[in-house]
Amino acid sequence: MNYKIVRLNTAAKKEIEHSVLIIYTGGTLGMAYDDDGALVPFNFGKILEKIPNLNNLNISITVISFPEPIDSSNINLNHWVDMSYIIYENYDTYDGFVVLHGTDTMAYSASMLSYMLKGLNKPVIFTGAQLPISAMRSDARENLMTSLEIAISKANGKPIVPEVCIFFNHLLLRGNRAKKVQSVHFDAFESENYPPLAESGIVIDYNYASIRPYEEGKKLRCLNKLDNSVMVLKLFPGITAQVIEHCLNMKGLKRGGAGNLWFWKQS
Ligand code: ASP
């Protein structure tokens, strides 16, 4: 695929201490207004102009942009394979990864990657924004800055958050527990049945007890054989046997037995 790659050095006068790979898939965060007020993809080569505070972080940043930024409501299995493969291929080169993604399906992608990246020992932080990066009151700056900070945060030389997460509006949430709950306010995500992994204020307050710990010697594998012949069947009071039977007998639907994950074609 024809990815656009931009390399930036936020520590022009200092020694580089960290490195992050940003994967820009699309979504509101990476948009800007042109002279006529229309939304156009933001040029990440100019990100230091938009977020001068990045210069305080001392990191080398590489931005890989999808050839065509996608609205996340169009995300599909191939995009998940691409995202996980980019991380897998660049795993040893970077301290952490930040995935810029539209909010509508960010929770699906973060959840999916948490299962695809087996043995992950580095931070993969999904983030996005409710307002384009060039908008005056945009949440993009805070979301991106803090995601980068989390992606490089270490304690005793080990990453503090070696898992797939979503950072949005002050909260760091486990990727496979997060859910979009808001489209008009900045607090777009919530975590279901699991506490936030961190909260950002004056400092980033990590909830160490809830974060999956770093495990020495773990090797990353990328499970990328996916199968979408599946469905979610929501049970509700009054659902009829006929509806359930009809769904389960749908042509082409794959069935998982106990202990199987339905979306994996394990080989
Ligand atoms: N429709 C956009 C998307 O999910 C909204 C956003 O970026 O938040 O890609």
Residues whose N, C-alpha, C, O or C-beta is under 5 A from the ligand:
A	BS01	LIG	G27 T28 L29 I70 D71 S72 S73 H101 G102 T103 D104 T105 A129
